Structures are given as C-alpha cells and as structure tokens.
C-alpha cells in the first residue's frame, strides 16, 4: 500500500511539472525573452528584440547661398538680401535681434531692416527700410546664434560683403486691381514720371527712375539713383507704357469699394486715420499734420485736386511702418491735379490722371512715394525716394 501511494505521488508531481511547462514554456512571451518548446524537457530562451535607436542630429547648419553673392558690385540701392540654409532652422533664432545684420563696412553703422524666415525655402530675408548709399561697401552677417531644429548652431558666423551701385531694383509685383496695393506695372520703378514734360528748378534728388518725353534741364535731377528716360535715350515707347500702367492703377483705385465716404471737399489735416479706401467726391487737402497709425493700404481718392498747406507732415505712427504700409493719393477726373505745399514731409505715391498736372513745393520731401502724372510734373529742390520693396 505504501509503494502504491508513493508512485501516485510521483505521478502527480510529474503531471504538475508538465502542466507548468505547457502553460509557461510553450510559445509564450514574457519580459525577459521568448521560450521555444522543442520537446519535453528541452527549452530555448531568446533575448527580447529592441528596436534600433536612430542617431541624434549633430550636424551643424550652414549658409549655402546668398543674394547678393560675396564681393558683388553694382548692387541695387534697394536690394533685398537672402541667405539660404543647408537645413530647416528655428525661425525665432533667425529673426532675433542681432542674428542677421547689415552694416556699412567702414563706419559699422547699422542699416535698418526687417528680418524674416521662410521655412519652405529655408531662406532668411533682410529687407532694408533705408536705401543703401551708392558707392559704399556693406557687410552682411549671420551669427552663430542661428540654430537648427535639433538645437545645433552654426560653427562660425556667415559674413559676406557687397558694394552698392547707382541703380534701383524693379519692385516686385504688388496687389491686384481688386485688393492690396495698387498695381503700377512698369511705373513702379519710377520716382518721377511725367507724360508730357518734367521741369526741375534747383537741385533735386531722386531715388528711382525718372521719365518724360521732355526734361528741363536736359541733365535731369542733380542727384539720381536710378535711370533717366527721355527722347534722347529713345525711350518714348517705354515712357508711354509706364504712363498707361499708371493710368491702369488709377482705374483700379476708382473701381474699389469705398470704406470711408466724404461727400464734399475734405481736409484730412489733424486726423488719425485707419487703412482703407477714402473717397472724396470733390477736392481733398491736407491742411495740417496727418497720421496713419495702423499697417495696411491707404488709398485717398478724389474727383478733384489734391493740395496741401506749407510745412505739413504726413507720417506713419503707431504700428504702421514703411515695410507693412502702402499709401496712394489718386486724383482723377476733369478737376484732377496735385499741388503739394513747400517744406512738406509728405508720404505716399501721388497719381494724377488727365488733364491735371503735379507740382511739389520748394524743399518738400516725398518719402516712400512717387510723383506720377499723365501730364506735366514740376519739381523744386525736392527729395524723392520710391518705397523700399
């Protein structure tokens, strides 16, 4: 009886071992490995599979191309600078103050400008808000503060130089007939455009092209950063096309829906105005200082003439600045014309359709603007500079 009980105990123990093997060893998984059952009493344990760890990004970014190229000469005075990187960059490190700068080489004076970064093209852009001076050398620098998305900085500063010429780059296309800044076409590069005649009294400086079939004196402005087009250069067709493009811009302005309506002759002096189409069904004037405070497109449209008092300033204030604000003064119709008073600091592009003419008073400065007329233009000791692109 005892031997029988002993064999029963032995059999029960063997069945217990077999049960444990079948439930935990045959094809089951656990955190330490994989058990493969190959037969009773035989087990193979394999280590767990660990996915490979990708290598971390330790490659330092670099600038692979620039506009203009290093040591370029004859660069436009309104040239926009570009730098393209080898990989995606952290935008906040590119646009941070001091990362992308441009200085006049000898004096180290900063050129004011706005820096942006385009993730799609891996390109940083420096848009100057003041013209370069013809003949001077400039140094552009992107510092090692520029950082890629993995936190790697450039190994060394990127530095390149260029020399400004005496030409103006054609501005990029602007707006459409229905929205945005008025399309000027080929007239956009002109600081002064007169469809019939241009008369200049006393020294006058123009940054931008100058064009008219008749220019007096024949030498044109005393200081010109741009190209002069007249009969002597065989440019009558070019001038006529520019005038046509300007008149198209006037037509676009008159087709816009008015945001602000002024039923009678209106003096904008002393006002603080918002962007939009300001429509005057008569003459418009600026009798005292005018402030434009927020970014956007300002179109002042009149069926009469545009005039201003002496010593008037039209200026950008608040959050508006020359890189995000466009100003147009449009005079068209039978009573068209523009007469800006002496010693003004005026702002914007003046556009005059037939039959009116345009006159700038003595010692008046026209900033970020142009004088464009289908008829005549008269200047007197003026400083005119087209908008920076």
C-alpha positions in Angstrom: 0.0 0.0 0.0 2.8 2.4 0.8 4.6 1.7 -2.6 1.3 2.4 -4.4 0.9 5.7 -2.6 4.5 6.7 -3.4 4.0 6.0 -7.1 0.8 8.0 -7.1 2.7 11.0 -5.5 5.5 10.7 -8.1 3.0 10.6 -11.0 1.2 13.6 -9.6 4.5 15.5 -9.3 5.4 14.7 -12.9 2.0 15.9 -14.1 2.4 19.1 -12.2 5.8 19.8 -13.9 4.3 19.0 -17.4 1.4 21.4 -16.7 3.8 24.2 -15.8 5.9 23.6 -18.9 2.8 23.7 -21.2 1.4 26.9 -19.7 4.5 28.9 -19.4 7.1 27.5 -21.7 5.5 26.5 -25.0 5.4 29.5 -27.2 4.6 32.1 -24.5 6.1 35.6 -24.2 7.3 37.5 -21.2 9.5 40.5 -20.4 12.7 38.5 -20.3 12.6 36.6 -23.5 10.8 34.1 -25.7 10.5 30.4 -24.7 10.5 27.9 -27.6 9.3 24.4 -26.8 11.3 21.9 -28.9 10.3 18.8 -26.9 9.7 17.6 -23.5 12.5 18.7 -21.2 14.1 21.0 -23.9 13.7 24.8 -23.8 15.5 27.6 -25.7 15.3 31.2 -24.4 15.9 34.1 -26.9 16.5 37.7 -25.7 13.8 40.3 -26.4 14.1 42.3 -29.7 15.0 46.0 -29.1 14.3 48.5 -32.0 17.4 50.4 -33.1 17.8 53.9 -31.8 18.2 56.5 -34.6 21.4 58.6 -34.4 20.8 62.1 -33.0 21.2 65.1 -35.3 24.6 66.6 -34.5 25.2 68.2 -38.0 25.8 71.9 -37.7 23.8 74.1 -40.2 25.4 76.4 -42.6 24.5 79.0 -45.2 24.8 77.5 -48.7 24.0 80.6 -50.8 23.4 84.3 -50.5 21.9 87.2 -52.5 23.8 89.2 -53.4 26.9 86.9 -53.7 30.0 87.7 -51.8 32.0 90.8 -53.0 29.3 91.7 -55.5 29.5 95.2 -57.0 26.8 97.4 -58.6 24.2 96.1 -56.2 20.8 97.9 -56.3 20.3 100.5 -53.6 17.1 98.8 -52.6 18.4 95.3 -52.8 16.7 92.7 -50.5 19.2 90.3 -49.0 18.7 86.5 -48.8 20.6 83.6 -47.2 19.6 80.0 -47.8 20.5 77.4 -45.2 21.5 73.8 -45.5 18.6 72.6 -43.3 15.5 73.7 -41.5 16.1 76.4 -39.0 14.4 77.6 -35.8 12.8 80.8 -37.0 12.9 82.6 -33.7 16.7 82.4 -33.7 16.9 83.9 -37.2 14.6 86.8 -36.6 16.1 87.6 -33.1 17.7 91.0 -32.8 21.4 90.8 -33.8 21.4 87.5 -35.7 21.1 88.8 -39.2 22.6 92.3 -39.6 23.8 94.6 -42.4 26.3 97.4 -41.7 28.2 100.0 -43.7 31.7 98.5 -43.7 33.9 101.4 -42.8 31.7 103.1 -40.2 29.9 99.9 -39.0 26.7 101.9 -39.0 23.7 99.6 -39.0 21.4 99.5 -41.9 17.8 99.4 -40.6 15.8 96.5 -41.9 13.3 93.7 -41.2 14.4 90.0 -41.0 12.0 87.1 -41.9 12.4 83.4 -42.3 10.7 81.2 -44.9 10.6 77.6 -43.7 9.5 76.3 -47.1 12.7 77.5 -48.8 15.0 77.5 -45.8 15.7 81.2 -46.6 16.3 84.2 -44.3 15.5 87.6 -45.8 16.7 91.0 -44.8 14.5 93.8 -46.2 16.2 97.2 -45.8 14.0 100.1 -44.7 16.5 102.6 -45.9 18.3 102.8 -49.2 22.0 101.8 -49.5 24.3 104.6 -50.5 25.7 104.3 -54.0 29.4 103.5 -54.0 29.7 102.4 -50.4 30.6 98.9 -49.2 28.4 96.9 -46.9 28.9 93.8 -44.7 26.1 91.3 -44.0 26.5 88.9 -41.1 24.5 85.9 -39.8 25.9 84.9 -36.4 26.2 81.6 -34.7 23.0 82.3 -32.8 21.3 80.8 -35.9 20.1 77.4 -34.7 18.6 74.4 -36.5 15.5 72.4 -35.3 17.7 69.9 -33.3 19.4 72.7 -31.4 22.7 72.8 -33.4 24.2 76.2 -34.0 26.3 77.3 -36.9 30.0 76.7 -36.4 31.1 80.1 -37.5 29.5 83.4 -38.5 28.5 83.7 -42.1 29.9 87.0 -43.4 29.7 88.5 -46.9 30.2 91.9 -48.5 28.9 93.9 -51.4 29.1 97.4 -52.9 26.1 99.4 -53.8 25.7 100.7 -57.3 23.6 103.6 -58.6 20.6 101.7 -59.8 17.2 100.8 -58.4 15.8 97.2 -58.5 12.4 96.9 -60.1 10.0 96.4 -57.2 8.2 93.1 -57.0 4.6 92.8 -58.3 2.1 94.4 -55.9 -1.6 93.9 -55.3 -4.3 93.4 -57.8 -7.0 95.6 -59.2 -9.4 94.4 -56.6 -7.3 94.2 -53.4 -4.0 95.2 -51.9 -1.6 97.9 -53.0 -2.5 99.4 -56.4 -0.8 97.6 -59.3 1.5 100.0 -61.1 3.2 97.7 -63.5 6.2 99.3 -65.2 5.5 102.6 -63.5 6.5 101.1 -60.1 10.2 101.7 -60.5 9.7 105.5 -61.3 10.2 108.1 -58.7 9.1 110.7 -61.2 7.0 110.1 -64.3 5.5 112.8 -66.5 3.5 112.0 -69.6 4.2 115.4 -71.3 7.0 117.3 -69.6 9.2 117.4 -66.5 10.6 120.7 -65.2 13.2 120.8 -62.4 14.1 124.0 -60.6 17.2 124.0 -58.3 19.0 120.8 -57.1 16.7 117.8 -56.7 17.4 114.3 -55.6 15.5 111.3 -56.9 16.0 107.7 -55.8 14.1 105.8 -58.5 13.8 106.1 -62.3 12.8 109.4 -64.0 11.0 109.6 -67.2 9.3 112.1 -69.5 9.4 113.0 -73.3 10.7 116.4 -72.3 13.0 117.0 -69.3 14.3 120.5 -68.3 17.2 120.8 -67.7 18.3 118.1 -70.0 20.7 116.7 -67.4 17.7 115.9 -65.2 17.9 115.7 -61.3 21.1 116.9 -59.8 21.3 113.6 -57.9 19.8 110.5 -59.5 20.0 106.9 -58.2 18.1 105.2 -61.0 17.8 105.6 -64.8 16.6 108.7 -66.7 14.4 108.1 -69.8 13.6 110.8 -72.3 13.6 111.5 -76.0 17.4 111.4 -76.2 17.5 107.9 -75.0 14.9 106.7 -77.5 12.6 105.8 -74.6 9.3 107.3 -75.8 7.6 103.8 -76.0 8.9 102.8 -72.6 7.6 106.1 -71.1 4.2 105.8 -72.8 3.8 102.2 -71.5 4.7 103.3 -68.0 2.1 106.1 -68.1 -0.5 103.6 -69.4 0.3 101.3 -66.5 0.0 104.2 -64.0 -3.4 105.1 -65.5 -4.5 101.4 -65.1 -3.6 101.8 -61.4 -5.8 104.9 -61.3 -8.7 103.0 -62.8 -8.2 100.2 -60.3 -8.4 102.8 -57.5 -11.6 104.3 -58.8 -13.2 100.8 -59.1 -12.5 99.9 -55.4 -15.4 100.0 -52.9 -15.2 103.0 -50.6 -14.5 102.2 -47.0 -14.9 105.8 -46.0 -17.1 108.3 -47.8 -16.6 112.1 -47.7 -19.5 113.8 -49.5 -17.8 117.1 -50.1 -14.3 118.8 -50.2 -12.3 117.3 -47.3 -9.3 118.4 -45.3 -7.5 115.4 -43.8 -5.3 117.7 -41.6 -5.2 116.8 -38.0 -6.8 113.4 -38.5 -5.6 110.0 -37.4 -6.8 107.5 -40.0 -7.1 103.8 -40.5 -6.3 101.8 -43.7 -8.9 101.6 -46.4 -10.3 103.5 -49.4 -11.0 107.1 -48.5 -13.3 108.6 -51.2 -13.8 112.3 -51.6 -16.4 113.5 -54.1 -14.6 116.8 -54.6 -11.2 118.2 -53.8 -9.1 116.8 -51.0 -6.4 118.6 -48.9 -4.0 118.2 -46.0 -4.1 121.4 -44.1 -2.1 120.3 -41.1 -0.2 117.1 -39.9 -1.8 113.8 -40.8 -1.0 110.5 -39.0 -1.6 107.0 -40.4 -1.4 104.6 -37.4 -2.0 101.0 -38.4 -0.5 98.8 -41.1 -2.3 98.4 -44.4 -3.1 100.0 -47.7 -4.3 103.6 -47.6 -6.0 104.9 -50.8 -7.1 108.6 -50.9 -9.3 109.0 -53.9 -10.6 112.3 -55.2 -12.6 113.6 -58.2 -11.0 116.9 -57.6 -7.4 118.1 -57.0 -5.1 117.2 -54.1 -3.4 120.1 -52.2 -1.5 120.6 -49.0 -0.6 123.6 -46.9 3.1 124.6 -46.3 5.1 122.8 -43.6 2.8 119.8 -43.4 3.9 116.3 -42.3 2.2 113.1 -43.3 3.7 110.4 -41.3 3.3 106.8 -40.2 2.6 106.3 -36.5 1.5 103.5 -34.1 2.3 100.1 -35.6 2.4 101.3 -39.2 5.8 101.3 -40.9 7.3 101.5 -44.3 7.5 97.7 -44.7 3.9 97.0 -44.0 2.0 100.1 -45.2 1.3 101.5 -48.7 -0.1 104.9 -49.3 -1.6 106.2 -52.6 -3.1 109.7 -53.4 -5.2 109.4 -56.5 -6.6 112.5 -58.3 -8.7 111.9 -61.4 -11.4 113.5 -63.5 -11.9 116.9 -65.1 -10.6 118.7 -62.0 -7.6 116.5 -61.4 -4.2 117.8 -60.2 -1.8 117.9 -57.3 -0.1 120.8 -55.6 1.9 119.9 -52.5 3.0 122.9 -50.4 6.5 124.0 -49.6 8.6 122.3 -46.9 6.3 119.4 -46.6 7.4 116.0 -45.4 4.8 114.1 -47.5 4.2 110.3 -47.7 3.0 108.1 -50.5 2.6 107.8 -54.2 0.9 110.7 -55.9 -1.0 109.7 -59.1 -2.7 112.3 -61.3 -4.7 111.5 -64.4 -5.5 113.7 -67.3 -5.8 116.7 -67.6 -4.2 117.5 -64.3 -0.5 118.2 -63.6 1.6 117.7 -60.4 3.8 120.2 -58.5 5.9 119.7 -55.4 6.6 122.9 -53.5 10.1 124.1 -52.7 12.1 122.0 -50.2 9.4 119.3 -49.9 10.4 115.8 -49.3 8.4 112.8 -50.6 9.1 109.7 -48.6 8.2 106.1 -49.7 6.5 107.6 -52.7 6.4 108.8 -56.3 5.1 111.6 -58.4 3.3 110.1 -61.4 1.3 112.2 -63.8 -0.3 111.7 -67.3 0.5 115.3 -67.9 3.3 117.6 -66.5 5.4 117.5 -63.3 7.2 120.4 -61.7 9.9 120.0 -59.0 11.8 122.5 -56.9 14.6 121.4 -54.6 12.9 118.2 -53.7 14.0 114.8 -52.3 12.0 111.9 -53.6 12.5 108.2 -52.8 10.4 105.3 -54.0 9.2 102.8 -51.4 11.5 100.0 -50.4 10.2 96.7 -51.8 
